[in-house]
Amino acid sequence: MPSESLRFETLEALKNSPKGKLNYSPDWLEKGEDILAGCVEVSSLSPLSGQILKRLSPRPLLKTRSLSSCVRDTSPEVSEGLSAGASVPISPRQISSPPPVSLHAEDDEQKAGEIQEESVVSPVASPPPAISVLSPRATQMAGCIRMCERKHKAKAKVELSLRLEQQERLVATVSSCESEQLKRYEELMELKQRQEYQSMRDMMEKETQESLGRQEKLREEHRHRMKILNLRLREAEQQRLREAELERQRQVEGRERHRAINAIQEEVLQLNQLLQPRPSTQTDPALDHTPYITRGNQLCSQVSDVVPASADGQFPSVEDLTVAERALQEMRSLVRNLQGEEAQAAERKRKEQDEEEEKKKRHEELKAQQEEQKKTAARSAKEKAKKEGLQTGADESTLKWYSALQDAANQCAQACDELSRAKDTQTKKLKMELQKAATTPVSQIANISGAPLKEAFEKIDKLLSSRPVTSAGKTVSASQHPQGLEFVSYKLAEKFVKQGEEEVASNHSAAFPIAAVASGIWELHPKIGELILAHLHKKCPYAVPHYPPMERGTSVEDYQKILGYRVDDSKVEGQDSFLKRMSGMIRLYAAIIQMRWPYTGKQGPHPHGLNHGWRWLAQILNMEPLADITATILFDFLEDRSGHQHRSDGLCNQT
């Protein structure tokens, strides 16, 4: 197109013009600089511009001024571009034949007027004041330039914003990479520090272990050396002790030998004194003591020669002791020989004296016989008088029997003392189980008969035979402890007597089943019967019968305990309670004498039969009666005997 070719020609002309050689900065607007600040030349109008101005009317000029003012107000950059374009040369063709007036021509004229006003108003001083007017082509060119600048400026802004965004993205990317690298570096440094710390700690632990190992090795060596030193010290101590023991033994033996020699010397001197003639033997001319005395003196000198060797802390040797012992033996033989001779002489003299004494003795025997006859007559008279009265105590045989039973009970109690005073839990548990197994069957005997009574009897028999028995759901045997049988026997006898003291005292009919079981057990195990009698006599001495006398030094409370009273905190039980208990025990004793175990097949004698009952009855009747006690126990004994046949028949019928 023609306009495009003209445009490029214009651009080429501008490029070759002096203004085209100016340095152009795209960022002049941001810096606040003028676009023509680098132009040194002063803009001026062409010499032909006067003719152009003449042809212009005042109105277009006014419009041009107003346009120029508007352009100056709105865009100072356009006025500067127009003034720059005013310097373009105008050809004569254009001047001589101006184009028709049009809107573009008016605009160009206005722009030219504005350019001229700007040149007039411009601060650049020029000697000749000139008016520059742009042609339409120049104005068009200036507009194109301005549009091009705007495009380039918009493009530059876009590219600048893109470059800024790209730069920001690059900076962000680089920053993130650097931060990541910094983190990795910090992690690497931290890892290195941990590794170094771990290596140092491992090295320190290794050194610690090595030092501990060295210390342990040193300790082991020290312990080994200490063991060796201790062994050596122990051996040295043992050697010293052996030597001290040998020295002590040597000194002891030396002292013993010294004492033995001293004793020998003393005995030799005493025996030598025996060799001297006594006044009783000096009258016998047949006995000569001279050779015995001479030899005795020699032996004394021999022993005296041995004794000084023990002076200055020295002890006599075995040879010295042997010499002294031989001298002693010889001295003893001398004394025996002398005594033999003296005995023979004395025998002869004694025979003579015996003959004289025989005569005196016969005379004295006659006198003694006469005196004995007198004493016998007096004693018989006293015994006769005594039989006519009442005794105040039991006879000697009864007391011996009573003492023997008490001794047997005490021995049994001492035999099971270890089990009774057991401290450990297992033994205590066994003791309680054995005690329950022994006392529970006896506690169940009251008015029972038949199978239950037989079952209780069999349990007691098994327990005393060291066979296992079930008690309270547990199996127990007396053989589980060495003292189990003695313990069970003692507790069983004690329980039988306690039943008489408590159960029979309250229920008299209970005496017969208890007595039947006790009699049967007594028959199979005689030791139980002795223990029952011992406990019975201890709690009720009237069952012996025995009235214990009050010995000197015995307190009233102790004496009342001996008589059978209960004393609690210095308070003696009442007479009614005492008589009730004594009554129960006497009834039990009477029932035992009468009853036999009905289920046994043996027909042997009763272990404690009616003969003992007659003995008791005779002795209690021959003794002085005690207030309340004698009458009560006699009544209970005889009443219990009268009810024996009825109870025995009932017991056998239930079998």
C-alpha positions as CSV (number, residue, x, y, z in Angstrom):
1,M,0.0,0.0,0.0
2,P,1.2,3.6,-0.7
3,S,0.7,4.6,2.9
4,E,2.8,1.7,4.2
5,S,5.7,2.7,1.8
6,L,5.4,6.3,2.8
7,R,5.5,5.2,6.5
8,F,8.7,3.4,6.0
9,E,10.3,6.2,4.0
10,T,9.3,8.6,6.8
11,L,10.8,6.3,9.4
12,E,14.0,6.1,7.3
13,A,14.1,9.8,6.9
14,L,13.7,10.2,10.6
15,K,16.4,7.8,11.3
16,N,18.8,9.7,9.1
17,S,17.9,13.1,10.5
18,P,19.8,14.7,13.4
19,K,17.0,13.9,15.7
20,G,17.1,10.3,14.8
21,K,20.5,10.0,16.3
22,L,19.2,10.9,19.7
23,N,19.4,8.2,22.4
24,Y,16.0,6.9,23.2
25,S,15.2,5.4,26.6
26,P,12.0,3.4,27.0
27,D,11.8,4.1,30.7
28,W,12.0,8.0,30.4
29,L,8.5,8.4,31.7
30,E,9.2,6.5,34.9
31,K,12.4,8.5,35.4
32,G,10.6,11.8,34.9
33,E,12.8,13.0,32.1
34,D,11.8,14.9,29.0
35,I,11.8,12.9,25.8
36,L,13.8,15.7,24.0
37,A,16.1,16.4,26.9
38,G,19.0,15.2,24.9
39,C,18.3,17.4,21.9
40,V,20.8,20.3,21.7
41,E,19.4,22.0,18.5
42,V,16.7,24.8,18.8
43,S,13.5,24.2,16.8
44,S,12.8,26.9,14.2
45,L,10.2,27.4,11.4
46,S,11.0,27.2,7.8
47,P,11.3,30.6,5.8
48,L,8.2,29.6,3.9
49,S,6.0,29.2,7.0
50,G,5.1,32.9,6.9
51,Q,3.1,32.4,3.7
52,I,1.3,29.4,5.2
53,L,0.3,31.5,8.2
54,K,-1.1,34.2,6.1
55,R,-3.4,31.8,4.3
56,L,-4.7,30.6,7.7
57,S,-7.7,32.4,9.1
58,P,-7.9,33.6,12.7
59,R,-10.5,31.0,13.5
60,P,-8.4,28.0,12.6
61,L,-5.6,29.6,14.4
62,L,-7.8,29.9,17.5
63,K,-8.8,26.3,17.1
64,T,-5.2,25.5,16.7
65,R,-4.3,27.3,19.8
66,S,-7.2,25.8,21.7
67,L,-6.1,22.4,20.4
68,S,-2.6,23.1,21.2
69,S,-3.6,24.0,24.7
70,C,-5.7,20.9,25.0
71,V,-2.8,18.7,23.7
72,R,-0.4,20.5,26.1
73,D,-2.8,20.0,29.0
74,T,-3.5,16.4,28.3
75,S,-0.3,15.1,26.9
76,P,2.9,17.1,27.0
77,E,4.6,14.2,25.1
78,V,2.5,15.0,21.9
79,S,3.4,18.6,21.8
80,E,7.0,17.6,22.2
81,G,6.6,15.2,19.3
82,L,4.9,17.9,17.2
83,S,7.7,20.4,17.8
84,A,10.1,17.7,16.9
85,G,8.2,17.1,13.7
86,A,8.2,20.9,12.8
87,S,11.8,20.7,11.9
88,V,11.1,18.5,9.0
89,P,11.7,20.4,5.7
90,I,8.6,21.3,3.6
91,S,8.8,21.0,-0.1
92,P,7.8,24.0,-2.3
93,R,5.2,21.8,-4.0
94,Q,3.3,21.5,-0.8
95,I,3.4,25.2,-0.2
96,S,2.4,26.4,-3.6
97,S,-0.5,23.9,-3.9
98,P,-2.0,23.5,-0.5
99,P,-4.6,20.6,-0.2
100,P,-8.2,21.4,0.3
101,V,-9.3,22.3,3.7
102,S,-10.6,19.3,5.5
103,L,-10.9,18.0,9.0
104,H,-7.4,16.6,8.7
105,A,-6.1,19.9,7.4
106,E,-7.7,21.7,10.2
107,D,-6.3,19.4,12.7
108,D,-2.9,19.7,11.1
109,E,-3.2,23.5,11.2
110,Q,-4.3,23.4,14.7
111,K,-1.4,21.1,15.6
112,A,0.9,23.4,13.7
113,G,-0.4,26.4,15.6
114,E,0.0,24.6,18.9
115,I,3.6,23.7,17.9
116,Q,4.2,27.3,17.0
117,E,2.8,28.4,20.3
118,E,4.9,25.8,22.1
119,S,8.0,27.0,20.3
120,V,7.1,30.6,21.3
121,V,6.4,29.5,24.9
122,S,9.3,27.0,25.1
123,P,11.9,28.0,27.7
124,V,14.7,27.4,25.3
125,A,16.1,30.8,24.4
126,S,16.8,31.5,20.8
127,P,18.1,34.7,19.4
128,P,15.6,35.0,16.6
129,P,12.0,34.1,17.7
130,A,10.4,31.8,15.1
131,I,7.1,30.1,14.7
132,S,7.1,26.4,13.7
133,V,4.1,24.8,12.0
134,L,3.6,21.1,11.4
135,S,2.3,19.9,8.2
136,P,-0.4,17.2,8.1
137,R,2.2,14.7,7.1
138,A,4.3,15.6,10.1
139,T,1.4,15.5,12.3
140,Q,0.4,12.1,11.0
141,M,4.0,11.0,11.4
142,A,4.0,12.3,15.0
143,G,0.8,10.4,15.7
144,C,2.3,7.2,14.3
145,I,5.4,7.7,16.3
146,R,3.3,8.3,19.4
147,M,1.2,5.2,18.7
148,C,4.4,3.2,18.1
149,E,5.8,4.4,21.3
150,R,2.6,3.5,23.1
151,K,2.6,0.0,21.5
152,H,6.3,-0.5,22.4
153,K,5.6,0.9,25.9
154,A,2.6,-1.4,26.4
155,K,4.6,-4.3,25.0
156,A,7.6,-3.3,27.2
157,K,5.2,-3.2,30.2
158,V,3.9,-6.6,29.4
159,E,7.3,-8.0,28.8
160,L,8.5,-6.2,32.0
161,S,5.6,-7.7,34.0
162,L,6.3,-11.1,32.5
163,R,10.0,-10.7,33.3
164,L,9.1,-9.6,36.8
165,E,6.7,-12.5,37.3
166,Q,9.3,-14.9,35.8
167,Q,12.0,-13.3,38.0
168,E,9.7,-13.6,41.0
169,R,9.0,-17.2,40.2
170,L,12.7,-17.8,39.6
171,V,13.5,-16.0,42.9
172,A,10.8,-18.1,44.7
173,T,12.1,-21.3,43.1
174,V,15.7,-20.4,43.9
175,S,14.6,-19.4,47.4
176,S,12.7,-22.7,48.0
177,C,15.6,-24.7,46.6
178,E,18.0,-22.7,48.7
179,S,15.8,-23.2,51.8
180,E,15.5,-26.9,51.0
181,Q,19.3,-27.1,50.5
182,L,19.7,-25.2,53.7
183,K,17.4,-27.7,55.5
184,R,19.3,-30.6,54.0
185,Y,22.5,-29.0,55.0
186,E,21.2,-28.4,58.5
187,E,20.0,-32.0,58.6
188,L,23.4,-33.1,57.3
189,M,25.2,-31.1,59.9
190,E,22.8,-32.3,62.6
191,L,23.4,-35.9,61.4
192,K,27.1,-35.3,61.4
193,Q,26.8,-33.9,64.9
194,R,24.8,-36.9,66.1
195,Q,27.2,-39.2,64.4
196,E,30.1,-37.4,66.0
197,Y,28.3,-37.4,69.4
198,Q,27.4,-41.1,69.0
199,S,30.9,-41.9,68.0
200,M,32.3,-39.9,70.9
201,R,29.7,-41.6,73.3
202,D,30.6,-45.0,71.8
203,M,34.2,-44.2,72.3
204,M,33.6,-43.0,75.8
205,E,31.5,-46.1,76.6
206,K,34.2,-48.3,75.1
207,E,36.8,-46.5,77.1
208,T,34.5,-46.8,80.2
209,Q,34.0,-50.5,79.5
210,E,37.8,-50.9,79.0
211,S,38.4,-49.0,82.2
212,L,35.8,-51.1,84.0
213,G,37.3,-54.2,82.6
214,R,40.7,-53.1,83.8
215,Q,39.2,-52.2,87.2
216,E,37.5,-55.6,87.3
217,K,40.7,-57.3,86.3
218,L,42.6,-55.3,89.0
219,R,39.8,-56.2,91.5
220,E,40.1,-59.9,90.5
221,E,43.9,-59.7,90.8
222,H,43.4,-57.9,94.2
223,R,40.9,-60.6,95.3
224,H,43.3,-63.3,94.2
225,R,46.1,-61.7,96.0
226,M,43.9,-61.2,99.0
227,K,42.9,-64.9,98.9
228,I,46.6,-65.9,98.7
229,L,47.4,-63.5,101.5
230,N,44.4,-64.7,103.5
231,L,45.5,-68.3,103.0
232,R,49.0,-67.4,104.0
233,L,47.7,-65.5,107.0
234,R,45.4,-68.3,107.9
235,E,48.1,-70.8,107.5
236,A,50.4,-68.6,109.6
237,E,47.7,-68.1,112.1
238,Q,47.0,-71.9,112.2
239,Q,50.7,-72.6,112.5
240,R,50.9,-70.0,115.3
241,L,47.8,-71.6,117.0
242,R,49.3,-75.0,116.5
243,E,52.5,-73.9,118.0
244,A,50.7,-72.1,120.8
245,E,48.5,-75.1,121.4
246,L,51.6,-77.4,121.4
247,E,53.3,-75.0,123.8
248,R,50.2,-74.7,125.9
249,Q,49.8,-78.5,125.9
250,R,53.5,-78.9,126.7
251,Q,53.0,-76.5,129.6
252,V,49.8,-78.2,130.7
253,E,51.5,-81.6,130.5
254,G,54.5,-80.1,132.3
255,R,52.3,-78.7,135.0
256,E,50.4,-81.9,135.2
257,R,53.7,-83.8,135.6
258,H,54.8,-81.2,138.2
259,R,51.6,-81.5,140.1
260,A,51.8,-85.3,139.8
261,I,55.4,-85.3,141.1
262,N,54.3,-83.0,143.9
263,A,51.4,-85.3,144.7
264,I,53.7,-88.3,144.6
265,Q,56.2,-86.6,146.9
266,E,53.4,-85.6,149.3
267,E,52.0,-89.2,149.2
268,V,55.5,-90.7,149.7
269,L,56.0,-88.4,152.7
270,Q,52.6,-89.4,154.1
271,L,53.3,-93.1,153.5
272,N,56.7,-92.6,155.1
273,Q,54.9,-91.3,158.2
274,L,52.9,-94.5,158.2
275,L,56.1,-96.5,158.4
276,Q,56.9,-94.9,161.7
277,P,55.9,-97.0,164.7
278,R,52.6,-96.0,166.4
279,P,52.0,-96.1,170.1
280,S,49.6,-99.0,169.7
281,T,52.3,-101.1,167.9
282,Q,55.2,-100.2,170.0
283,T,54.1,-102.6,172.7
284,D,54.4,-105.5,170.3
285,P,58.1,-106.7,170.5
286,A,57.6,-109.1,167.5
287,L,57.2,-106.2,165.0
288,D,60.4,-104.3,163.8
289,H,59.9,-101.0,161.8
290,T,63.7,-100.2,161.3
291,P,64.2,-101.8,157.8
292,Y,60.9,-100.2,156.6
293,I,61.9,-96.8,157.9
294,T,65.3,-97.0,156.2
295,R,64.0,-97.9,152.8
296,G,61.3,-95.3,153.1
297,N,63.8,-92.6,153.8
298,Q,65.8,-93.7,150.7
299,L,62.7,-93.5,148.5
300,C,61.9,-90.0,149.9
301,S,65.4,-88.9,149.0
302,Q,65.0,-90.3,145.5
303,V,61.8,-88.4,144.9
304,S,63.3,-85.2,146.4
305,D,66.2,-85.4,143.8
306,V,63.6,-85.3,141.0
307,V,61.6,-82.4,142.2
308,P,64.2,-79.6,142.0
309,A,64.6,-80.2,138.3
310,S,61.4,-78.3,137.8
311,A,62.7,-75.0,139.1
312,D,63.3,-71.8,137.1
313,G,60.2,-72.4,134.9
314,Q,61.3,-75.8,133.8
315,F,59.0,-78.8,134.0
316,P,60.0,-82.4,135.0
317,S,60.4,-84.9,132.2
318,V,58.6,-88.1,131.6
319,E,61.6,-90.1,133.0
320,D,61.5,-88.0,136.2
321,L,57.8,-88.8,136.6
322,T,58.5,-92.5,135.9
323,V,61.2,-92.6,138.6
324,A,58.8,-90.9,141.1
325,E,56.0,-93.3,140.3
326,R,58.3,-96.3,140.8
327,A,59.4,-94.9,144.1
328,L,55.7,-94.4,145.0
329,Q,54.8,-97.9,144.1
330,E,57.7,-99.3,146.1
331,M,56.6,-97.0,149.1
332,R,53.1,-98.3,148.8
333,S,54.3,-101.9,148.8
334,L,56.4,-101.2,151.9
335,V,53.3,-99.7,153.6
336,R,51.2,-102.7,152.6
337,N,53.7,-105.1,153.9
338,L,54.0,-103.2,157.1
339,Q,50.2,-102.9,157.4
340,G,50.0,-106.7,156.8
341,E,52.3,-107.4,159.6
342,E,50.4,-104.9,161.7
343,A,47.1,-106.5,160.7
344,Q,48.3,-109.9,161.7
345,A,49.4,-108.5,165.0
346,A,46.1,-106.7,165.4
347,E,44.2,-109.9,164.5
348,R,45.9,-111.7,167.2
349,K,45.1,-109.0,169.6
350,R,41.5,-108.7,168.3
351,K,40.8,-112.3,168.8
352,E,41.7,-111.9,172.4
353,Q,39.5,-108.9,172.7
354,D,36.6,-110.7,170.9
355,E,36.6,-113.4,173.4
356,E,36.1,-110.8,176.1
357,E,33.5,-108.8,174.1
358,E,31.5,-112.0,173.4
359,K,30.9,-112.4,177.0
360,K,29.8,-108.8,177.3
361,K,27.5,-109.1,174.3
362,R,25.6,-112.1,175.6
363,H,24.8,-110.2,178.7
364,E,23.6,-107.1,176.6
365,E,21.4,-109.3,174.3
366,L,19.5,-110.6,177.3
367,K,18.8,-107.0,178.3
368,A,17.8,-106.0,174.8
369,Q,15.3,-108.9,174.5
370,Q,13.7,-107.9,177.7
371,E,13.3,-104.2,176.5
372,E,12.0,-105.4,173.0
373,Q,9.3,-107.4,174.6
374,K,8.2,-104.4,176.6
375,K,8.1,-102.2,173.4
376,T,6.1,-104.8,171.5
377,A,3.5,-105.0,174.1
378,A,3.1,-101.1,174.1
379,R,2.9,-101.0,170.3
380,S,0.2,-103.6,170.1
381,A,-1.8,-101.7,172.7
382,K,-1.6,-98.5,170.7
383,E,-2.7,-100.3,167.4
384,K,-5.6,-101.8,169.2
385,A,-6.7,-98.4,170.4
386,K,-6.2,-96.9,166.9
387,K,-8.4,-99.6,165.3
388,E,-11.2,-98.7,167.6
389,G,-11.3,-95.0,166.2
390,L,-11.4,-93.3,162.6
391,Q,-8.4,-92.4,160.3
392,T,-7.5,-88.9,159.4
393,G,-5.7,-89.8,156.1
394,A,-5.3,-92.5,153.6
395,D,-3.1,-95.5,154.3
396,E,0.5,-95.8,153.0
397,S,-0.3,-98.1,150.1
398,T,-3.0,-95.9,148.8
399,L,-0.7,-92.9,148.9
400,K,2.0,-94.8,147.0
401,W,-0.6,-95.7,144.4
402,Y,-1.8,-92.1,144.2
403,S,1.8,-90.8,143.8
404,A,2.7,-93.4,141.1
405,L,-0.4,-92.3,139.0
406,Q,0.6,-88.6,139.4
407,D,4.2,-89.3,138.3
408,A,3.0,-91.2,135.3
409,A,0.8,-88.3,134.3
410,N,3.6,-85.8,134.7
411,Q,6.0,-88.0,132.6
412,C,3.4,-88.2,129.8
413,A,2.9,-84.4,130.0
414,Q,6.7,-83.9,129.8
415,A,7.0,-86.3,126.9
416,C,4.5,-84.3,124.8
417,D,5.8,-80.9,126.0
418,E,7.6,-80.1,122.7
419,L,4.3,-80.7,120.7
420,S,2.2,-78.7,123.2
421,R,4.6,-75.7,123.1
422,A,5.2,-75.8,119.3
423,K,6.0,-72.4,117.7
424,D,6.0,-73.2,114.0
425,T,2.6,-73.0,112.1
426,Q,2.7,-76.6,110.7
427,T,3.2,-78.2,114.1
428,K,0.6,-75.9,115.7
429,K,-1.9,-77.0,113.0
430,L,-1.2,-80.6,113.6
431,K,-1.5,-80.2,117.4
432,M,-5.0,-78.6,117.0
433,E,-6.1,-81.3,114.6
434,L,-5.0,-84.1,117.0
435,Q,-6.7,-82.4,119.9
436,K,-9.9,-82.1,118.0
437,A,-9.7,-85.7,116.9
438,A,-9.3,-86.8,120.5
439,T,-11.8,-84.5,122.2
440,T,-14.6,-84.3,119.6
441,P,-15.8,-88.0,120.0
442,V,-15.8,-87.7,123.8
443,S,-17.8,-84.5,123.6
444,Q,-20.5,-86.2,121.5
445,I,-21.1,-88.9,124.2
446,A,-23.9,-87.9,126.4
447,N,-27.2,-89.9,126.1
448,I,-26.3,-91.6,122.8
449,S,-26.2,-95.4,122.5
450,G,-26.1,-98.0,119.8
451,A,-24.4,-97.2,116.5
452,P,-23.4,-93.6,117.3
453,L,-21.8,-94.7,120.6
454,K,-20.0,-97.5,118.8
455,E,-18.8,-95.1,116.1
456,A,-17.3,-92.7,118.7
457,F,-15.6,-95.7,120.4
458,E,-14.1,-96.8,117.1
459,K,-12.7,-93.3,116.3
460,I,-11.0,-93.1,119.7
461,D,-9.6,-96.7,119.3
462,K,-8.2,-95.9,115.8
463,L,-6.6,-92.7,117.0
464,L,-4.9,-94.5,119.9
465,S,-3.8,-97.2,117.6
466,S,-2.0,-94.6,115.3
467,R,-4.4,-95.2,112.5
468,P,-5.8,-92.4,110.3
469,V,-9.0,-90.8,111.6
470,T,-11.3,-88.3,109.8
471,S,-12.1,-85.2,111.9
472,A,-13.7,-82.0,110.6
473,G,-13.2,-83.1,107.0
474,K,-9.5,-83.7,107.5
475,T,-7.5,-87.0,108.0
476,V,-5.1,-87.0,110.9
477,S,-3.0,-89.7,112.6
478,A,-1.1,-89.8,115.9
479,S,1.9,-91.2,113.9
480,Q,2.4,-87.9,112.1
481,H,4.5,-86.7,115.1
482,P,6.9,-88.6,117.4
483,Q,5.0,-87.2,120.4
484,G,1.6,-87.5,118.9
485,L,0.4,-90.6,120.8
486,E,1.4,-89.3,124.2
487,F,-0.3,-86.0,123.4
488,V,-3.5,-87.7,122.3
489,S,-3.5,-90.0,125.3
490,Y,-3.1,-87.1,127.7
491,K,-5.8,-84.9,126.1
492,L,-8.2,-87.9,125.8
493,A,-7.9,-88.7,129.6
494,E,-8.2,-85.1,130.5
495,K,-11.4,-84.8,128.3
496,F,-13.0,-87.8,130.0
497,V,-12.6,-86.3,133.4
498,K,-13.8,-82.9,132.2
499,Q,-17.0,-84.6,130.9
500,G,-17.6,-85.9,134.3
501,E,-16.9,-82.5,135.9
502,E,-19.3,-80.7,133.5
503,E,-21.6,-83.0,131.6
504,V,-22.3,-85.6,134.3
505,A,-22.6,-82.9,137.0
506,S,-25.5,-81.4,135.0
507,N,-26.9,-84.7,133.6
508,H,-26.4,-87.7,135.8
509,S,-27.6,-90.2,133.2
510,A,-24.7,-89.2,130.9
511,A,-22.3,-90.9,133.3
512,F,-23.1,-94.4,132.0
513,P,-22.4,-94.1,128.2
514,I,-19.2,-92.1,129.0
515,A,-18.1,-94.7,131.5
516,A,-18.9,-97.5,129.0
517,V,-16.6,-95.9,126.4
518,A,-13.9,-95.1,129.0
519,S,-14.0,-98.7,130.3
520,G,-13.7,-100.2,126.8
521,I,-10.8,-97.8,125.9
522,W,-9.2,-98.6,129.3
523,E,-9.4,-102.3,128.5
524,L,-7.7,-102.0,125.1
525,H,-5.3,-99.2,126.2
526,P,-4.4,-99.5,129.9
527,K,-2.3,-96.4,129.8
528,I,-5.4,-94.3,129.2
529,G,-7.0,-95.7,132.4
530,E,-4.0,-94.7,134.5
531,L,-4.1,-91.2,133.0
532,I,-7.9,-91.0,133.7
533,L,-7.3,-91.9,137.3
534,A,-4.4,-89.4,137.6
535,H,-6.6,-86.5,136.2
536,L,-9.5,-87.6,138.4
537,H,-7.4,-87.7,141.6
538,K,-5.9,-84.3,140.8
539,K,-9.2,-82.6,140.3
540,C,-11.1,-84.7,142.9
541,P,-8.7,-86.1,145.6
542,Y,-11.8,-87.6,147.4
543,A,-11.8,-90.3,144.6
544,V,-8.6,-91.7,146.1
545,P,-9.8,-91.2,148.9
546,H,-7.3,-88.7,150.2
547,Y,-7.6,-85.6,152.4
548,P,-4.4,-83.6,151.5
549,P,-3.0,-82.0,154.7
550,M,-1.9,-78.4,154.6
551,E,1.9,-78.3,154.5
552,R,4.0,-75.5,156.0
553,G,4.6,-72.6,153.6
554,T,1.5,-73.4,151.5
555,S,-0.9,-70.5,151.0
556,V,-4.6,-70.8,151.5
557,E,-5.4,-70.4,147.8
558,D,-2.9,-73.1,146.8
559,Y,-4.3,-75.4,149.5
560,Q,-7.8,-74.8,148.2
561,K,-6.7,-75.7,144.7
562,I,-5.2,-78.9,146.1
563,L,-8.6,-79.7,147.7
564,G,-10.2,-79.3,144.3
565,Y,-11.6,-75.8,144.5
566,R,-11.5,-73.4,141.5
567,V,-9.6,-70.2,142.3
568,D,-9.9,-67.4,139.7
569,D,-8.2,-64.0,140.5
570,S,-8.0,-64.9,144.2
571,K,-11.7,-65.6,144.2
572,V,-12.7,-69.2,145.4
573,E,-15.8,-70.8,143.8
574,G,-18.9,-71.3,145.9
575,Q,-19.6,-74.4,147.9
576,D,-22.6,-75.4,145.8
577,S,-20.6,-75.2,142.5
578,F,-17.7,-77.2,144.1
579,L,-20.0,-80.0,145.4
580,K,-21.7,-80.2,142.0
581,R,-18.4,-80.8,140.3
582,M,-17.2,-83.3,142.8
583,S,-20.6,-85.1,142.5
584,G,-20.2,-85.4,138.7
585,M,-16.7,-86.8,138.9
586,I,-17.6,-89.3,141.7
587,R,-20.6,-90.5,139.7
588,L,-18.4,-91.0,136.6
589,Y,-15.9,-92.9,138.8
590,A,-18.6,-95.1,140.1
591,A,-20.0,-95.7,136.6
592,I,-16.5,-96.7,135.3
593,I,-16.2,-99.2,138.2
594,Q,-19.5,-100.8,137.3
595,M,-19.7,-100.6,133.4
596,R,-18.1,-102.8,130.8
597,W,-17.9,-102.1,127.1
598,P,-20.9,-104.2,125.7
599,Y,-19.5,-104.7,122.2
600,T,-16.3,-106.5,123.0
601,G,-15.9,-110.2,122.7
602,K,-13.4,-110.5,125.5
603,Q,-14.4,-112.0,128.8
604,G,-11.4,-110.9,130.8
605,P,-11.5,-109.1,134.2
606,H,-12.6,-105.5,134.5
607,P,-9.6,-103.2,134.3
608,H,-10.8,-101.3,137.4
609,G,-13.7,-103.4,138.8
610,L,-15.9,-103.6,141.9
611,N,-13.0,-104.5,144.2
612,H,-11.7,-101.0,143.8
613,G,-15.2,-99.7,144.5
614,W,-15.4,-101.7,147.8
615,R,-11.9,-100.5,148.7
616,W,-12.9,-96.9,148.1
617,L,-16.1,-97.3,150.1
618,A,-14.3,-99.0,153.0
619,Q,-11.6,-96.4,153.2
620,I,-14.0,-93.4,152.9
621,L,-16.0,-94.9,155.8
622,N,-13.0,-95.4,157.9
623,M,-11.8,-91.8,157.5
624,E,-12.9,-88.8,159.4
625,P,-16.0,-87.3,157.6
626,L,-15.7,-83.8,156.1
627,A,-18.6,-81.4,156.3
628,D,-20.8,-81.5,153.2
629,I,-18.2,-83.4,151.1
630,T,-18.3,-86.9,152.6
631,A,-22.1,-87.1,152.7
632,T,-22.4,-85.8,149.1
633,I,-19.8,-88.1,147.5
634,L,-21.2,-91.2,149.4
635,F,-24.7,-90.4,148.3
636,D,-23.6,-89.9,144.6
637,F,-21.5,-93.1,144.7
638,L,-24.3,-95.3,146.1
639,E,-27.0,-93.7,144.0
640,D,-25.0,-94.2,140.8
641,R,-24.5,-97.8,141.8
642,S,-28.2,-98.4,142.3
643,G,-29.0,-97.1,138.8
644,H,-26.4,-99.2,137.2
645,Q,-28.6,-102.3,136.3
646,H,-31.2,-100.2,134.6
647,R,-28.7,-98.2,132.5
648,S,-26.8,-101.3,131.5
649,D,-29.9,-103.1,130.4
650,G,-31.0,-100.2,128.3
651,L,-27.5,-99.9,126.7
652,C,-27.4,-103.6,125.8
653,N,-31.0,-103.6,124.4
654,Q,-30.1,-100.8,122.0
655,T,-27.2,-102.8,120.7
